C-alpha cells in the first residue's frame, strides 16, 4: 500500500493503511511546503519565510533542522532510502508517483483536459472525476507563508478549470441536467462567482433539466455578481447562453450547443518569437553546456535558470544561442521579451510583463486581467502541461519574472539581467568578460583575419582596452569601419587616449 500524503484538505499521512501522527504546528507546515516542491530543493531562506514570515527568530535554522529530523523519522521505512535530505543549502523531499494527492490531482487534471481537447469526452470525464474526488469537503489549514498561499491559490484555480471541463464533457455526453451536476456547479459558483463559463454551464444544465425559469434566474445572478465585483456586463459566452435559453423554449434539444470552458476549447497558440542571431558568437562553451543541461531537465516540472553579469558581457547573445539550440525540446512555443532592465527608460512593470506573455500565448483571449495576480494566473493556466521556453531578457529584478510558471509541465524560464536573482529562483550562471584569446577571436570575426594578422599587437591592445566585453568590441569594430584607411593601431590609440580611458569604454559599453 505504501505511503500516501494528503494536503488538499487536512494534512494527513498514511503508511500501509495506518495513519501517522503528524506533529502539530510548524513541522507539519514544513511538510506541506516540501510536498508542494517535491523533488526540488527548497532553500533555507525560503523555508524561513514560509514558516515565520518576515521576522524569523534567531533560532529559525536550528528549529528547521529539528523539524526536518522529526519528519525524516516519521516518513522512514525499513529498507527504504531517506525521503528527506539536506541538499543545495536547503531540504529536498522525495516522493513517488501517486503518493501526494496534490500531484496526483495535477496529473489527472492534465490528462483529462488533454482528452477533452482531443474530443475524447468519456475519457476526460473519467480522469477529471478522479481528480476532483481527491479534494475533500474540508478546506486545508491556513498557509503560513506567501509562497504556500499562492501555491494553494493555483491549485484552487486548477480545480475550477477541472470542474468546468468535467461539467462540459458530462453535458456533451448527454447529461440531462442531473441534480448531481447542478449541485456541483452551484458549489463551484459559490466559490468562484466571477467565472462566466461556470454560469453558462449551470444555465445549460438547468435548461436541459427543463427548468427554464431557473436558468433565467441564474443569468440574473451572474449579472449581479459581475456588475457588483467587476462593474462589467456578461461576456459573449454568457450572453449567447442567455439567448439560447430565451429562444429555446422550456427544454433544450438534446443536440443543443454546450458551453465549454474557453481555456480548453481554444487551440493554444504556438508562438515562435526568438529573433535571428546576427553577428559572430565565439567561446562560451562551458556556459552553453551548462544552460543546455538545465534546459534539458524541463520535463514534468518547469525549470528556471538565470544569467547575470556586467553590462556588455554578452548575456543576451548567450541566452539566445542556448534557446535556439534547445528549440526542439519546446515544441509548444518559444517566447522572447526584453524587460527593459538595462535600458535608459523604466523597466516593464510586472503586470505588463505578464500581459505581454499572455497575449503571445493566447492572442485575443478576451478582457485583459485587472491585477498582476490575475494576469500571472492566466499565464500559468496557458502554460500548464505544455513545453514552452520563455526567454526574458534584461530583467531589472525578480518581481518582473515571478509567478509565471505553472506547477506542472515542461516549461523553462531563461532570465538575463545585470544582478543575480535571489536564491530560490533556480540555477544562476555568472557571465564574465571574454578571456583574451576569445576576445581576439571575436575581433577577428568582426574585422577580418587580414587586419588582426597584420597588426597583432594593436589587436591585443584593442581587446584589452575593451575589457573583453563583446558589446564594446562590436562598437569598436564599427568605429574602425568608419574610415577606409583606419587601422587597429589608430583605434587602439583612440581608445587609449586619456579622454577615452575615462569615457570611451563606458560609451562603447552603452552603445
Secondary structure as the mmCIF struct_conf table of DSSP 4:
data_model
#
loop_
_struct_conf.conf_type_id
_struct_conf.id
_struct_conf.beg_label_comp_id
_struct_conf.beg_label_asym_id
_struct_conf.beg_label_seq_id
_struct_conf.end_label_comp_id
_struct_conf.end_label_asym_id
_struct_conf.end_label_seq_id
STRN STRN1 UNK A 3 UNK A 6
BEND BEND1 UNK A 8 UNK A 10
STRN STRN2 UNK A 12 UNK A 15
TURN_TY1_P TURN_TY1_P1 UNK A 16 UNK A 17
STRN STRN3 UNK A 18 UNK A 19
HELX_LH_PP_P HELX_LH_PP_P1 UNK A 22 UNK A 23
BEND BEND2 UNK A 24 UNK A 24
TURN_TY1_P TURN_TY1_P2 UNK A 25 UNK A 25
HELX_RH_AL_P HELX_RH_AL_P1 UNK A 26 UNK A 36
TURN_TY1_P TURN_TY1_P3 UNK A 37 UNK A 39
BEND BEND3 UNK A 40 UNK A 40
STRN STRN4 UNK A 42 UNK A 43
HELX_RH_AL_P HELX_RH_AL_P2 UNK A 44 UNK A 52
TURN_TY1_P TURN_TY1_P4 UNK A 53 UNK A 54
TURN_TY1_P TURN_TY1_P5 UNK A 58 UNK A 59
HELX_RH_AL_P HELX_RH_AL_P3 UNK A 60 UNK A 75
TURN_TY1_P TURN_TY1_P6 UNK A 78 UNK A 79
BEND BEND4 UNK A 83 UNK A 83
STRN STRN5 UNK A 84 UNK A 87
TURN_TY1_P TURN_TY1_P7 UNK A 88 UNK A 89
STRN STRN6 UNK A 90 UNK A 93
TURN_TY1_P TURN_TY1_P8 UNK A 97 UNK A 98
BEND BEND5 UNK A 99 UNK A 99
STRN STRN7 UNK A 100 UNK A 100
HELX_RH_AL_P HELX_RH_AL_P4 UNK A 101 UNK A 117
TURN_TY1_P TURN_TY1_P9 UNK A 118 UNK A 119
HELX_RH_AL_P HELX_RH_AL_P5 UNK A 121 UNK A 132
TURN_TY1_P TURN_TY1_P10 UNK A 133 UNK A 134
BEND BEND6 UNK A 135 UNK A 135
BEND BEND7 UNK A 137 UNK A 138
HELX_LH_PP_P HELX_LH_PP_P2 UNK A 139 UNK A 143
BEND BEND8 UNK A 144 UNK A 145
HELX_RH_AL_P HELX_RH_AL_P6 UNK A 146 UNK A 172
TURN_TY1_P TURN_TY1_P11 UNK A 173 UNK A 174
HELX_RH_AL_P HELX_RH_AL_P7 UNK A 179 UNK A 191
TURN_TY1_P TURN_TY1_P12 UNK A 193 UNK A 194
HELX_RH_AL_P HELX_RH_AL_P8 UNK A 196 UNK A 208
TURN_TY1_P TURN_TY1_P13 UNK A 209 UNK A 210
HELX_RH_AL_P HELX_RH_AL_P9 UNK A 212 UNK A 229
TURN_TY1_P TURN_TY1_P14 UNK A 230 UNK A 230
HELX_RH_AL_P HELX_RH_AL_P10 UNK A 236 UNK A 247
BEND BEND9 UNK A 248 UNK A 248
BEND BEND10 UNK A 250 UNK A 251
TURN_TY1_P TURN_TY1_P15 UNK A 254 UNK A 255
HELX_RH_AL_P HELX_RH_AL_P11 UNK A 262 UNK A 265
BEND BEND11 UNK A 266 UNK A 266
HELX_LH_PP_P HELX_LH_PP_P3 UNK A 267 UNK A 269
STRN STRN8 UNK A 272 UNK A 272
HELX_LH_PP_P HELX_LH_PP_P4 UNK A 274 UNK A 276
BEND BEND12 UNK A 279 UNK A 279
HELX_RH_AL_P HELX_RH_AL_P12 UNK A 285 UNK A 296
TURN_TY1_P TURN_TY1_P16 UNK A 297 UNK A 297
BEND BEND13 UNK A 299 UNK A 301
STRN STRN9 UNK A 303 UNK A 308
BEND BEND14 UNK A 310 UNK A 310
TURN_TY1_P TURN_TY1_P17 UNK A 311 UNK A 312
BEND BEND15 UNK A 313 UNK A 313
HELX_RH_AL_P HELX_RH_AL_P13 UNK A 315 UNK A 325
TURN_TY1_P TURN_TY1_P18 UNK A 326 UNK A 326
HELX_RH_3T_P HELX_RH_3T_P1 UNK A 327 UNK A 329
TURN_TY1_P TURN_TY1_P19 UNK A 331 UNK A 332
STRN STRN10 UNK A 334 UNK A 338
TURN_TY1_P TURN_TY1_P20 UNK A 341 UNK A 342
BEND BEND16 UNK A 343 UNK A 345
HELX_LH_PP_P HELX_LH_PP_P5 UNK A 346 UNK A 349
HELX_RH_AL_P HELX_RH_AL_P14 UNK A 350 UNK A 361
BEND BEND17 UNK A 362 UNK A 362
TURN_TY1_P TURN_TY1_P21 UNK A 363 UNK A 364
BEND BEND18 UNK A 366 UNK A 367
HELX_LH_PP_P HELX_LH_PP_P6 UNK A 368 UNK A 369
BEND BEND19 UNK A 370 UNK A 371
HELX_RH_AL_P HELX_RH_AL_P15 UNK A 372 UNK A 383
TURN_TY1_P TURN_TY1_P22 UNK A 384 UNK A 385
STRN STRN11 UNK A 389 UNK A 395
BEND BEND20 UNK A 396 UNK A 397
HELX_RH_3T_P HELX_RH_3T_P2 UNK A 398 UNK A 400
TURN_TY1_P TURN_TY1_P23 UNK A 401 UNK A 403
BEND BEND21 UNK A 405 UNK A 405
BEND BEND22 UNK A 407 UNK A 410
STRN STRN12 UNK A 412 UNK A 417
BEND BEND23 UNK A 418 UNK A 419
HELX_LH_PP_P HELX_LH_PP_P7 UNK A 420 UNK A 422
TURN_TY1_P TURN_TY1_P24 UNK A 423 UNK A 424
BEND BEND24 UNK A 425 UNK A 426
STRN STRN13 UNK A 427 UNK A 430
HELX_LH_PP_P HELX_LH_PP_P8 UNK A 432 UNK A 435
HELX_RH_AL_P HELX_RH_AL_P16 UNK A 436 UNK A 447
HELX_RH_AL_P HELX_RH_AL_P17 UNK A 449 UNK A 454
TURN_TY1_P TURN_TY1_P25 UNK A 455 UNK A 455
HELX_RH_AL_P HELX_RH_AL_P18 UNK A 456 UNK A 465
TURN_TY1_P TURN_TY1_P26 UNK A 466 UNK A 468
HELX_RH_AL_P HELX_RH_AL_P19 UNK A 470 UNK A 480
TURN_TY1_P TURN_TY1_P27 UNK A 481 UNK A 482
BEND BEND25 UNK A 483 UNK A 483
TURN_TY1_P TURN_TY1_P28 UNK A 484 UNK A 485
HELX_RH_AL_P HELX_RH_AL_P20 UNK A 488 UNK A 496
BEND BEND26 UNK A 497 UNK A 497
HELX_RH_AL_P HELX_RH_AL_P21 UNK A 498 UNK A 499
HELX_RH_PI_P HELX_RH_PI_P1 UNK A 500 UNK A 504
HELX_RH_AL_P HELX_RH_AL_P22 UNK A 505 UNK A 510
#
